[in-house]
Amino acid sequence: MRNILVQKFGGSSLGTPEKRDLVVDKIIDSINQGYKPVVVVSAMGCAGAPYATDTLINLAKESYGYINPRDKDLLMSCGEVISTVVVGQKLKSRGYDYQALTGAQAGIITDDNYGDTKILEVNPDRISQALEDDLIPIVAGFQGITETGEITTLGRGGSDTTACVLGAALHAEMVEIYTDVEGVMTADPDLVPDAKTLKHITYTEVGELAYQGAKVIHPRAVEIAKLEEVPVAIKSTFSNEVGTVISSKLKQTDKMDIKGDQLVAGVASRTNVSLVKVIPREEKEFATDLDCFEALAQAGISVDFINARSEMITFIVSSELVEKTEEVLVKTEYNYEISNNLIKISVVGAGMTGQPGVMSKVVQALEKNGVSIYQTTDSHTTISCLIKKDDEKKALCALHDQFNLAE
């Protein structure tokens, strides 16, 4: 079946009847353009809204503070299911038939790692049948089912992942991710006033930007789209702008975005990180202290920004894992210090590969603006620095200017 278009709508697009009217407009527009839409929806609204996920969790905790992971996933899946029917009824009022589907009914099979489950396989037969029957499938994002019939959720950005995995399974022409921004931007516009929307960006670049703190799409969703080479468009529900197209390569005819000297696609920051220092009691213990990485790995803790020296080992972890990290280090009797006053800023661009002098440009821009660098790391497409939290906006603006990203 050809002309399939997967359209994902986040919670910010679904919170009011007026917003849901705009969502339905987008769906109907795609039909008028000759597509067969498959719609993926998130839970409606933000914390405090009646059907928001946080509201449902707080409701359950009124009686007893702890919810076991299985039951929490069952509860957290409800918001998206509600959205499928509410959006479907809007479509019905405009004369379009729909079929609301949970993640399980849509054929999304996962492992049983509740709260952050991985998709094992997808059987899209029921969605394909709905399309054959001229129904609009509306799928609850963020969720699936185990092989033993347990409801699971996919973790942060799970609805993006649902959309991309369905796009791959259905061989869709494109996946559209609708949000409250115009597309992928060169920086967070709240921090960098002259940030601009990119017309095109590669999977690698947007995945790295997302991993480094940009919140426009989840890295796992990008990896799925990249693997199957399904183009993804990031668009705003609230405008008719073309947004940003993510694909394996940028359009070589796009003279505005493709320049010989365009090293960097964007800049981003991760503020939810903590710096961990493991300090040997004696220099001879250095090799033993390196074993802390194995202990952390066994506890499922991912580390980044590693710097190993005889007098100190440093790395960063996500802030939500600090308590768990401390538990591991205490249990294994390591000396350690944890700092929460630093952030990670990054410049990302496929054009940096093999180009000398990029790190120098980064250092010069930050030093010129009085930003102290505590540690750096780099890869083919990314250069990252640890800096003080208070310098975030100043550093991002400096790097944005240094690489002429506003042009």
Helices and strands as residue ranges (DSSP letters): E 4-9, G 11-13, H 17-32, E 36-41, H 53-61, H 69-76, H 78-93, E 98-101, E 108-110, E 119-122, H 125-132, E 136-140, E 143-146, E 151-153, H 158-169, E 174-179, E 200-202, H 203-211, H 219-228, E 232-236, E 244-247, E 266-270, E 273-278, G 283-285, H 286-289, H 292-298, E 304-309, E 312-318, G 319-321, H 322-331, E 336-339, E 342-348, G 350-352, H 358-368, E 375-378, E 382-388, G 389-391, H 392-402
